Amino acid sequence: MSASSPRVDPVLLMWKIERRFVDAEQTLNIIRGADLAIWPGQSVALIAPSGTGKSTLLHMAGLLEKPDAGEIYIGGTATSTLDDKARTSIRRETLGFVYQAHHLL
């Protein structure tokens, strides 16, 4: 008989993420149905042309913005119903990423 491995959740799971911006003239669907899973020990780089939603996706992954649809899980915890205090706590204790243009203040 073999011992079963403990269940490991992704560090970050973004599921069916959508983000749109609306102005007086049009609706811009920036991100449509995006899925992303990052596992413990994994490094990820987002590489795409300018204006394709990379920064928007990172802002949502960092809980700085909320998606219009879909769910973001941090360590197995759904974040869509968390208040600002809980989101800030997760950012302080769990998340970290480096932007392309980073500055030490």
C-alpha positions in Angstrom: 0.0 0.0 0.0 1.4 3.4 -0.9 0.9 6.6 1.0 -1.1 9.2 -1.0 0.5 12.5 -1.6 -1.0 15.5 0.1 -3.1 17.8 -2.1 -1.3 20.8 -3.3 -3.2 23.8 -4.5 -1.8 26.2 -7.0 -0.3 29.3 -5.4 -2.4 31.3 -7.8 -5.3 30.2 -9.9 -7.1 32.5 -12.2 -10.2 30.9 -13.7 -12.3 32.2 -16.6 -11.1 35.8 -15.9 -12.7 38.7 -17.8 -12.0 42.4 -17.6 -13.5 45.1 -19.7 -13.3 48.9 -19.7 -16.3 51.0 -20.8 -16.2 54.6 -21.9 -18.9 56.8 -23.6 -18.3 55.3 -27.0 -17.3 51.7 -26.6 -16.6 48.7 -24.5 -13.1 47.2 -24.6 -12.9 43.6 -23.7 -9.3 43.5 -22.5 -9.2 40.0 -21.1 -11.7 37.3 -22.1 -11.9 33.9 -20.4 -8.2 33.7 -19.3 -7.0 30.8 -17.2 -3.7 30.8 -15.3 -2.3 28.4 -12.7 1.0 28.9 -10.9 2.3 26.1 -8.8 4.7 26.2 -5.8 8.2 26.6 -7.0 7.2 27.7 -10.5 8.4 30.9 -12.1 6.2 32.6 -14.7 6.9 35.4 -17.2 4.1 37.2 -19.1 5.4 38.1 -22.6 3.1 39.7 -25.1 2.9 42.9 -27.2 2.1 46.2 -25.6 -1.6 46.8 -24.9 -2.7 43.2 -24.7 -3.6 43.2 -20.9 -0.5 42.0 -19.2 -0.5 44.7 -16.6 -4.2 44.4 -16.1 -3.8 40.6 -15.5 -1.0 41.3 -13.0 -3.1 43.9 -11.2 -5.9 41.3 -10.8 -3.4 38.6 -9.7 -2.1 41.0 -7.1 -5.7 41.7 -5.9 -5.3 45.4 -6.9 -8.2 45.2 -9.3 -11.2 42.8 -9.4 -12.2 40.9 -12.5 -15.6 41.5 -14.1 -16.1 37.8 -14.3 -14.3 34.7 -13.1 -12.5 33.8 -9.9 -9.0 34.3 -8.5 -7.8 31.8 -5.9 -4.7 32.5 -3.7 -3.5 29.3 -2.0 -6.9 27.7 -2.6 -8.9 30.6 -1.2 -11.4 32.3 -3.4 -10.9 36.1 -3.3 -14.0 37.5 -5.0 -15.9 37.9 -1.8 -13.1 39.2 0.4 -13.2 42.8 1.7 -10.4 45.3 1.2 -8.8 44.5 4.6 -8.6 40.8 3.8 -7.2 41.5 0.3 -4.6 43.7 1.8 -3.7 41.0 4.3 -3.1 38.5 1.5 -1.0 41.0 -0.5 1.2 41.6 2.6 1.6 38.0 3.6 1.3 35.9 0.5 1.9 37.7 -2.8 4.9 39.2 -4.5 5.9 40.1 -8.1 8.2 42.4 -9.9 7.0 44.8 -12.5 9.0 45.4 -15.7 9.8 49.0 -14.6 10.7 48.5 -10.9 11.9 51.2 -8.6 13.1 51.2 -5.0 11.5 54.0 -3.0 
